[in-house]
């Protein structure tokens, strides 16, 4: 009899957590769809131009605010969302999970990140939005603009890494730290892309939204698979 209230409380907490994650994932996906629709209809043109020019010296669209020191810092930050850095980070965490005897979790992590990259590439191909031509580009770019691949993959990778590391961490404060740090890194990468003139602000908003939706979906799938014993809990 004593155990019944405890079991009921655990079930209620699990349901609340699951419903919250579903709501957040759906909200992020809805945000992406909304931005995509507004962008396709041209309703974000004024917003994009205003924000992009606000990061430039008045009357000098090729001169970012803050001087060369800030521009160098932004180039460093934007690298945190590049393929090289994200691959190194992912492989490092996968190695940690393997050493911690969580091989199934390591494989799941790798597939989740690759899946996010595939979604990002398909979205870019589908929308095929040109890069901003309002200001000069401070770094080299080759792909289309929408959504921001750096912003999306930073959200996908860092949030997914935070979730997978958090699964092996019993302390709630450390798990929260992982999530907050992942969010900050994704935020900084997105801001750097706009500052460097290689993305419209709406590209970054879309990237963040789609990346967060994917990462939340991965987190729910990981929890479901762990309960079924398919990955380590």
Buried (B, 14 or more C-beta within 10 A) or exposed (E): EEEEEEEEEEEEEEEEEEEEBEEBBEBBBEBBBEBBEBBEEEEBEEBBBEBBBEBBEEEEBEBBEEEEEEBEBBBEBBBBBBEEBBEEBBBEBBEBBEEEEBBBBBBBBBEBBEBBBEBBEEBBEEBEBEBBEEBBBBBEBEEBBBBBBBBBBBBBBBBBBBBBBBBBEEEEEEBEBBBEEBBEBBBBBBBBBBBBBBBBBBBBBBBBBBBBBBBBBBBBBBBEBBEEEBBBB
